[in-house]
C-alpha cells in the first residue's frame, strides 16, 4: 500500500494550498475564507479577468498558472472534485474587470454545474460573464458518453494564449470567441502503465495487467475502454499521433503547438524521449511544429502515464503563446 506524505487525507489540499501561497508570496494571494488563489500582478490593460479551476490533484493546473500573462484567479476543489459555486462566485467578484470575467472550464459535469451557478449569480449582480468550455480528450469522443469529450491538458495552452490576448485589451466577446475556436482546434490523448494512488485508501484506482498499458485514460482516474500490449515507444507515440490527426483532420503543412504532458510519475528523461518520437511522427504527417512544450502541467496525482496534445494555431496565436508570462509554474 502506497501512502501519501500528509497529516490526513482530508487535510492534504488545504495544507498544500497554504504551502503554495507561502512558496510564492510575490505572485499569488490565497484567499482562505473563500477558497481561491488570485494573482498579485496583472496587466492594467486587461478589460476582462480570466478565471479557471477544478479538482485538486492536477497540479500545477490550475493554481500554478495564476499570475501575470495567464489567470487572474483559480478555484481548487477537493481531490478530483469540482470547486463549489460559492468559491467561483467570490473569486469572480474579486478579480472582475470593467468588462467582466471569462471562465475557462473543463468539460466535466460538476464543473459545468458549479461554474454555471456562479455565472447566474454574477449576472444578478450585474457582472458580465462568459465561458470557454475545453473538451479536448479524444478517448471520450463517443456517442455513448452523454457529457461529451473530457477537458484535459489543452486547457493549459488555451489559458496561456487567452492570457496574452486579455493582456492586449480584448473584450469579453472577443476572448470567448477566441477560446471557443482554440478549444475546437485542440485534441489530447493519454496513456498509463499504472493508475494513480487514491489518497483515502492508499490503493491504485485500477489495476493494469503485466506488459499492458491503458490507452485513453482520463485525468480523474478514469481507466481506458481498452488495453494494449506494451510496445516500443515509437510505435505507441505514432499510434497516439494518428488518433490526434484523425480527430483534428489538419491540412498538409498545418502549424501546431505540441504538448507532452506527464501525468505525475513519469520521469523527465522519458518525456523528452516521447517528444522526440512525437516530432518524428508529426514530420511524417507533414505537420509543422511551431512550438513544443514538455513537463508535468496537468497531472493526475501519481499516475504513471503521459498525454499528448496538439493545438492547430496560426501565426498570431503562436505569438500570443510566446508572450511574456510570470506564474509559479510558467515563466518566460
C-alpha positions as CSV (number, residue, x, y, z in Angstrom):
1,X,0.0,0.0,0.0
2,X,1.4,3.4,-1.0
3,X,1.0,6.3,1.4
4,X,0.9,10.0,0.8
5,X,3.0,12.3,2.9
6,X,0.1,14.1,4.6
7,X,-1.3,14.8,8.0
8,X,-4.5,13.2,6.9
9,X,-6.2,12.7,3.5
10,X,-8.8,15.4,4.3
11,X,-6.1,18.0,5.1
12,X,-3.9,17.4,2.2
13,X,-5.5,20.0,-0.1
14,X,-5.7,22.9,2.5
15,X,-2.2,22.2,3.8
16,X,-0.8,22.2,0.2
17,X,-2.6,25.4,-0.6
18,X,-1.2,27.1,2.4
19,X,2.3,25.9,1.5
20,X,1.8,27.0,-2.2
21,X,0.9,30.5,-1.0
22,X,4.0,30.7,1.3
23,X,6.2,29.5,-1.6
24,X,5.0,32.2,-3.9
25,X,4.0,35.2,-1.8
26,X,5.3,37.6,-4.5
27,X,3.0,36.1,-7.2
28,X,-0.2,34.9,-5.5
29,X,-2.6,35.6,-2.7
30,X,-4.5,32.7,-1.1
31,X,-8.0,33.8,0.0
32,X,-8.6,31.2,2.6
33,X,-12.1,32.2,3.6
34,X,-13.5,31.8,0.1
35,X,-11.1,29.1,-1.1
36,X,-9.4,30.7,-4.2
37,X,-6.0,31.9,-5.3
38,X,-5.6,35.2,-7.1
39,X,-2.8,36.9,-8.9
40,X,-0.9,39.8,-7.2
41,X,0.1,41.2,-10.5
42,X,-1.8,41.5,-13.8
43,X,-1.7,43.7,-16.8
44,X,-3.6,47.1,-16.3
45,X,-4.6,46.8,-20.0
46,X,-6.9,43.9,-19.2
47,X,-10.6,44.7,-19.6
48,X,-11.6,41.1,-18.7
49,X,-10.4,38.8,-15.9
50,X,-9.6,35.2,-16.6
51,X,-10.6,32.5,-14.1
52,X,-10.3,28.7,-14.1
53,X,-10.5,25.9,-11.6
54,X,-11.2,22.3,-11.0
55,X,-10.3,19.4,-8.7
56,X,-7.0,19.4,-6.9
57,X,-4.6,16.6,-7.8
58,X,-3.8,18.1,-11.2
59,X,-1.0,20.5,-10.0
60,X,0.3,22.7,-11.3
61,X,-3.0,23.1,-13.1
62,X,-4.7,25.5,-12.2
63,X,-3.2,27.3,-9.3
64,X,0.3,27.2,-10.8
65,X,-0.9,29.3,-13.7
66,X,-2.2,32.2,-11.7
67,X,-0.2,35.3,-12.4
68,X,0.9,37.9,-15.0
69,X,0.1,36.7,-18.5
70,X,-2.3,33.9,-17.6
71,X,-5.0,33.6,-14.9
72,X,-6.3,36.2,-12.6
73,X,-7.7,33.6,-10.2
74,X,-8.1,29.8,-9.8
75,X,-10.6,27.9,-7.7
76,X,-9.3,24.5,-6.4
77,X,-11.8,21.9,-5.3
78,X,-11.1,18.8,-3.3
79,X,-9.1,16.0,-5.0
80,X,-10.7,15.3,-8.4
81,X,-13.8,17.3,-7.3
82,X,-15.3,20.5,-8.7
83,X,-14.9,23.7,-6.7
84,X,-18.1,25.0,-5.1
85,X,-20.0,27.6,-6.9
86,X,-19.5,29.9,-4.0
87,X,-15.7,29.8,-4.5
88,X,-16.1,30.6,-8.2
89,X,-18.6,33.5,-7.5
90,X,-16.4,35.1,-4.8
91,X,-13.2,34.8,-6.9
92,X,-15.0,36.2,-9.9
93,X,-16.2,39.2,-7.9
94,X,-12.8,39.8,-6.5
95,X,-11.0,39.9,-9.9
96,X,-13.7,41.1,-12.4
97,X,-12.6,43.9,-14.7
98,X,-14.7,46.6,-16.4
99,X,-16.0,44.1,-19.0
100,X,-16.4,41.2,-16.5
101,X,-14.8,37.8,-16.3
102,X,-14.2,34.9,-18.6
103,X,-14.5,31.4,-17.1
104,X,-12.3,28.7,-18.6
105,X,-14.0,25.4,-17.7
106,X,-13.0,21.8,-18.4
107,X,-15.9,19.6,-19.6
108,X,-17.0,17.7,-16.5
109,X,-20.5,17.7,-15.2
110,X,-19.6,19.1,-11.7
111,X,-17.5,21.9,-13.2
112,X,-20.2,22.8,-15.7
113,X,-22.9,23.0,-13.0
114,X,-20.9,24.9,-10.4
115,X,-19.5,27.4,-12.9
116,X,-23.0,27.8,-14.4
117,X,-24.5,28.6,-11.0
118,X,-21.7,31.1,-10.3
119,X,-22.3,32.8,-13.7
120,X,-26.0,33.1,-12.9
121,X,-25.2,34.8,-9.5
122,X,-22.8,37.1,-11.3
123,X,-25.5,38.1,-13.8
124,X,-27.8,39.0,-10.9
125,X,-25.0,41.3,-9.6
126,X,-24.5,42.9,-13.0
127,X,-21.1,41.4,-13.7
128,X,-20.7,40.2,-17.3
129,X,-19.5,36.6,-17.6
130,X,-18.8,34.2,-20.4
131,X,-17.5,30.7,-20.6
132,X,-14.9,28.8,-22.7
133,X,-15.6,25.0,-22.5
134,X,-12.5,22.9,-23.1
135,X,-13.3,19.3,-24.4
136,X,-10.1,18.0,-25.9
137,X,-9.9,14.4,-24.9
138,X,-10.2,12.1,-27.9
139,X,-10.7,8.9,-25.9
140,X,-14.1,10.2,-24.6
141,X,-15.3,11.3,-28.0
142,X,-18.2,8.8,-28.2
143,X,-21.9,8.9,-28.8
144,X,-22.2,6.7,-25.8
145,X,-20.9,9.4,-23.5
146,X,-23.6,12.0,-23.0
147,X,-21.4,14.6,-21.4
148,X,-19.1,14.7,-24.4
149,X,-15.3,14.8,-24.5
150,X,-13.5,15.4,-21.3
151,X,-11.4,18.6,-20.7
152,X,-7.7,17.8,-20.1
153,X,-4.2,19.2,-20.9
154,X,-5.2,21.5,-23.7
155,X,-6.7,23.7,-21.0
156,X,-3.2,24.9,-20.2
157,X,-2.4,26.0,-23.7
158,X,-5.7,27.8,-24.0
159,X,-5.2,29.6,-20.7
160,X,-1.7,30.8,-21.9
161,X,-3.0,32.1,-25.3
162,X,-6.1,33.7,-23.8
163,X,-4.0,35.3,-21.1
164,X,-1.8,37.1,-23.6
165,X,-4.9,38.1,-25.6
166,X,-6.5,39.5,-22.5
167,X,-3.3,41.5,-21.8
168,X,-3.7,43.2,-25.2
169,X,-7.1,44.6,-24.1
170,X,-9.5,42.4,-25.9
171,X,-13.1,42.4,-24.8
172,X,-15.2,39.6,-23.4
173,X,-17.0,38.5,-26.5
174,X,-13.7,38.5,-28.5
175,X,-11.9,36.4,-25.9
176,X,-14.8,34.0,-25.6
177,X,-14.9,33.6,-29.4
178,X,-11.1,33.0,-29.5
179,X,-11.3,30.5,-26.6
180,X,-14.1,28.5,-28.3
181,X,-12.1,28.5,-31.5
182,X,-8.9,27.3,-29.7
183,X,-10.9,24.5,-28.0
184,X,-12.3,23.3,-31.3
185,X,-8.7,23.0,-32.7
186,X,-7.3,21.2,-29.6
187,X,-7.2,17.4,-29.0
188,X,-5.4,15.2,-26.5
189,X,-4.9,11.5,-25.8
190,X,-3.4,9.9,-22.7
191,X,-1.9,6.5,-21.8
192,X,-0.9,4.9,-18.5
193,X,1.0,1.9,-17.3
194,X,-0.2,2.3,-13.7
195,X,-3.1,4.1,-12.1
196,X,-2.8,6.9,-9.5
197,X,-2.9,6.1,-5.8
198,X,-6.2,7.0,-4.1
199,X,-5.3,9.3,-1.1
200,X,-8.1,7.9,1.0
201,X,-7.2,4.2,0.6
202,X,-3.5,4.1,-0.5
203,X,-4.6,1.7,-3.2
204,X,-4.4,2.0,-7.0
205,X,-7.6,3.4,-8.6
206,X,-7.5,0.5,-11.0
207,X,-5.2,-2.4,-11.9
208,X,-3.2,-2.6,-15.1
209,X,-2.1,-6.1,-16.2
210,X,1.6,-7.0,-16.7
211,X,3.0,-5.8,-20.0
212,X,-0.2,-3.8,-20.7
213,X,-1.0,-0.1,-21.0
214,X,-4.3,1.7,-20.7
215,X,-4.9,3.6,-24.0
216,X,-7.1,6.6,-23.4
217,X,-7.2,7.2,-19.7
218,X,-8.7,10.3,-18.0
219,X,-7.1,12.7,-15.6
220,X,-9.6,11.7,-12.8
221,X,-8.6,8.1,-12.7
222,X,-11.0,7.0,-15.5
223,X,-9.5,3.9,-16.9
224,X,-9.4,3.4,-20.7
225,X,-12.0,1.4,-22.5
226,X,-9.3,-0.9,-23.8
227,X,-5.7,-2.0,-23.1
228,X,-2.8,-2.6,-25.4
229,X,0.3,-4.8,-25.1
230,X,3.3,-2.8,-24.2
231,X,5.1,-1.8,-27.4
232,X,8.2,0.3,-28.2
233,X,7.8,4.0,-27.6
234,X,8.0,4.9,-31.3
235,X,5.0,2.6,-32.2
236,X,3.0,3.9,-29.2
237,X,3.5,7.6,-30.0
238,X,2.8,7.0,-33.7
239,X,-0.5,5.4,-32.7
240,X,-1.3,8.3,-30.4
241,X,-0.4,10.9,-33.0
242,X,-2.6,9.1,-35.6
243,X,-5.5,9.4,-33.2
244,X,-4.9,13.1,-32.9
245,X,-4.5,13.6,-36.6
246,X,-7.8,11.7,-37.3
247,X,-9.6,13.9,-34.8
248,X,-8.2,17.2,-36.0
249,X,-8.0,16.5,-39.7
250,X,-5.3,19.1,-40.3
251,X,-4.4,20.2,-43.8
252,X,-0.9,19.2,-45.0
253,X,1.6,21.7,-43.7
254,X,-0.7,22.9,-40.9
255,X,1.0,24.5,-37.9
256,X,0.6,23.1,-34.5
257,X,1.7,23.7,-30.9
258,X,2.6,20.3,-29.3
259,X,2.5,19.5,-25.6
260,X,4.0,16.4,-24.0
261,X,2.4,16.2,-20.5
262,X,3.4,13.9,-17.7
263,X,0.6,12.6,-15.5
264,X,2.6,12.6,-12.3
265,X,5.0,9.7,-12.1
266,X,6.9,9.6,-15.5
267,X,10.4,10.9,-15.5
268,X,11.5,13.9,-17.5
269,X,14.0,11.6,-19.2
270,X,11.1,9.6,-20.6
271,X,9.1,12.7,-21.5
272,X,11.9,14.1,-23.7
273,X,12.1,10.7,-25.5
274,X,8.3,11.0,-26.0
275,X,8.7,14.4,-27.5
276,X,11.4,13.2,-29.9
277,X,9.1,10.5,-31.2
278,X,6.2,12.9,-31.4
279,X,8.1,15.3,-33.6
280,X,9.2,12.5,-35.8
281,X,5.7,11.3,-36.2
282,X,4.3,14.8,-36.9
283,X,7.0,15.3,-39.6
284,X,5.8,12.1,-41.1
285,X,2.3,13.6,-41.1
286,X,3.6,16.7,-42.9
287,X,2.7,19.0,-39.9
288,X,4.8,22.0,-38.9
289,X,5.5,22.1,-35.1
290,X,5.7,25.8,-34.3
291,X,6.2,25.3,-30.6
292,X,6.6,22.4,-28.3
293,X,6.3,22.1,-24.5
294,X,7.4,19.3,-22.2
295,X,6.6,18.8,-18.5
296,X,4.1,17.9,-15.8
297,X,1.5,20.5,-16.4
298,X,-1.9,18.7,-15.9
299,X,-1.2,15.7,-13.7
300,X,-3.4,13.0,-12.2
301,X,-1.7,12.7,-8.8
302,X,0.9,10.0,-9.2
303,X,-0.5,8.3,-12.3
304,X,2.3,6.7,-14.3
305,X,1.4,7.9,-17.8
306,X,1.6,10.8,-20.2
307,X,-0.6,12.7,-22.6
308,X,-0.1,14.3,-26.0
309,X,-1.9,17.5,-27.0
310,X,-2.0,19.2,-30.4
311,X,-3.4,22.7,-31.0
312,X,-3.8,23.9,-34.5
313,X,-2.5,27.5,-34.3
314,X,-2.0,30.4,-36.7
315,X,0.9,32.9,-36.5
316,X,-1.0,35.3,-34.3
317,X,-1.8,32.6,-31.8
318,X,1.8,31.4,-31.8
319,X,2.8,35.0,-31.0
320,X,0.3,35.1,-28.1
321,X,1.8,31.8,-26.9
322,X,5.2,33.4,-26.9
323,X,4.1,36.4,-24.9
324,X,5.7,37.1,-21.5
325,X,4.3,35.2,-18.6
326,X,5.1,35.1,-14.9
327,X,3.3,32.5,-12.8
328,X,4.6,30.0,-10.2
329,X,4.7,27.2,-12.8
330,X,5.3,29.0,-16.1
331,X,7.7,31.9,-16.6
332,X,9.5,33.4,-19.6
